[in-house]
Amino acid sequence: MRFSRTLQTVDTHCEGEIGRVVTGGVLNIPGATMAEKLHHLNTVDDSLRRWLCSEPRSGPAGSFCLLTPACDPAADVGFIILQPDQAHAMSGSNAICTTTALLETGMIPMREPQTIVTLDTAAGLVRATATCEGGKVVKVTLDMPPGFVTRQGAVIETAEWGPIPYDICFGGVFYALIDAESIGLTIAPENARELATIGVELRSRIAAAEPALHPLIPALNGISYVMFRAEEPDGTLRTCTTMRPGRVDRSPCGTGSNSSMALLHARGRAKPGDRITSRSIIGGAFETEFLEETTVGPYPAARTRVSGQAWIYGISQLGLDPSDRFPLGFTLSDTWGA
């Protein structure tokens, strides 16, 4: 066996959503800030993401959590999310996976009852407070980037589903938030394929019409996901984030939960001190707490905390044989869709 490169990962999931944390094999990514590193991965050299996220080394489901040296001296580690479509600035479920992996493998010393890990992301510093018991991380609470709404009450006309109302919100990445009832579906496991297909299609159409510009960080521009939402009778928010090439987030989605609280704030339905439970399509739960009001550029914004749990299920080493005829992997429509 002879490898031209190797990577090590700690394989975790957060409420069912896979996050494989790259703990060895990548020294750094060019860029003086995390936003510049993100820009490099998406526009200059996409080979690492393609190698990791494509077949045969991976598949459409899940993410790789890339660790780099922090650019901000206040942070412990830099953090970028690699997914099948592109590199992303922030993910709540993957931040929870990363914090858990760092502490439970001893990369950062665990202290009970709480250990604080600060992640340097392209969306800003994310303070992760891990509740630890008996050497196990039993909860991670994330101080999220401020969430804000750039457009409320927009409508896109569609031949298939009629007029679809949506809101553009930032919670670490940009979302189009859509009520699931507007496409005639409930957020349930048996509807996952249809929700994913429709969500990815709507994201493409809305992104073509909405620039979704971040007022301070151009590297964050553009809509990443459509998230379908439904309010339960008990006040719980049922969520379904749809992700290219065509799947649904297994977790309740941290940046989406942050965006949802920002939208409630913009509508005058949430105030500091409020808490909301988000439940995923498979029943996992995150809790979002509204901390305080703030601003981002011209937009009123909400600072929130999102809490959840992750579990380690394996440790892997990935290698590239120099004679491999598929060094950047491949995708096929039988698994990846169109």
Stockholm file with secondary structure:
# STOCKHOLM 1.0

chainA/1-338         MRFSRTLQTVDTHCEGEIGRVVTGGVLNIPGATMAEKLHHLNTVDDSLRRWLCSEPRSGPAGSFCLLTPACDPAADVGFIILQPDQAHAMSGSNAICTTTALLETGMIPMREPQTIVTLDTAAGLVRATATCEGGKVVKVTLDMPPGFVTRQGAVIETAEWGPIPYDICFGGVFYALIDAESIGLTIAPENARELATIGVELRSRIAAAEPALHPLIPALNGISYVMFRAEEPDGTLRTCTTMRPGRVDRSPCGTGSNSSMALLHARGRAKPGDRITSRSIIGGAFETEFLEETTVGPYPAARTRVSGQAWIYGISQLGLDPSDRFPLGFTLSDTWGA
#=GR chainA/1-338 SS CCCSEEEEEEEEEETTEEEEEEEESCCCCSCSSHHHHHHHHHHTCCHHHHHHHSBTTCCSSCEEEEEECCSSTTCSEEEEEECSSCEESCCHHHHHHHHHHHHHTTSSCCCSSEEEEEEEETTEEEEEEEEEETTEEEEEEEECCCEEEEEEEEEEEETTTEEEEEEEEESSSEEEEEEGGGGTCCSCGGGHHHHHHHHHHHHHHHHHHCCCCCSSCGGGCSEEEEEEEEECTTSCEEEEEEETTTEECSSCCHHHHHHHHHHHHHTTCCCTTCEEEEECTTSCEEEEEEEEEEEETTEEEEEEEEEECEEEEEEEEEEECTTCSCTTCBCCHHHHCC
#=GC SS_cons         CCCSEEEEEEEEEETTEEEEEEEESCCCCSCSSHHHHHHHHHHTCCHHHHHHHSBTTCCSSCEEEEEECCSSTTCSEEEEEECSSCEESCCHHHHHHHHHHHHHTTSSCCCSSEEEEEEEETTEEEEEEEEEETTEEEEEEEECCCEEEEEEEEEEEETTTEEEEEEEEESSSEEEEEEGGGGTCCSCGGGHHHHHHHHHHHHHHHHHHCCCCCSSCGGGCSEEEEEEEEECTTSCEEEEEEETTTEECSSCCHHHHHHHHHHHHHTTCCCTTCEEEEECTTSCEEEEEEEEEEEETTEEEEEEEEEECEEEEEEEEEEECTTCSCTTCBCCHHHHCC
//
